[in-house]
Amino acid sequence: MGRTTNGLIKSRVATTAIPAYRFVKEGPADGTGVPAVDAAAPIIGVSSELDTAVGERASVQMAGNIAEITYGGNVTRGDKLTADAQGRAVTTTTTGAHYGGIAEVSGVLGDIGTVMVTPGAVL
């Protein structure tokens, strides 16, 4: 596993429970967040090591961080990573898909790997 770094970390009020080490997207109102569950919407960051219940504040590691994240399948370092249905990191090459970052280390389903948080969309 690689090392993590702390850059920009912002809190978001969870409007849906946010598990630890998962991709997060904006919630329904300003200052809120929910788990990212696909590549359809922009991903804003990665949740911290703590699970967050509805109504609690989640710490979201944003651009500039190397964050720990749960892998949802086989990942090779350098892959662009998006969210699966549980917010875990999976590889994407689909044009138009939103991704949350670039894998720093290779891994498999269930591993806690590291991702350079650099949100974007596949062109």
Secondary structure, DSSP 8 states (H G I E B T S, - for coil): ----B---EEEEEESS-B-TT-EEEE-SSTTEEEE--SSSS---EEE-SS-B-TTSEEEEE-TT-EEEEEBSS-B-TT-EEEE-TTS-EEE---TT-EEEEEESS-B-TT-EEEEEEEEEE--
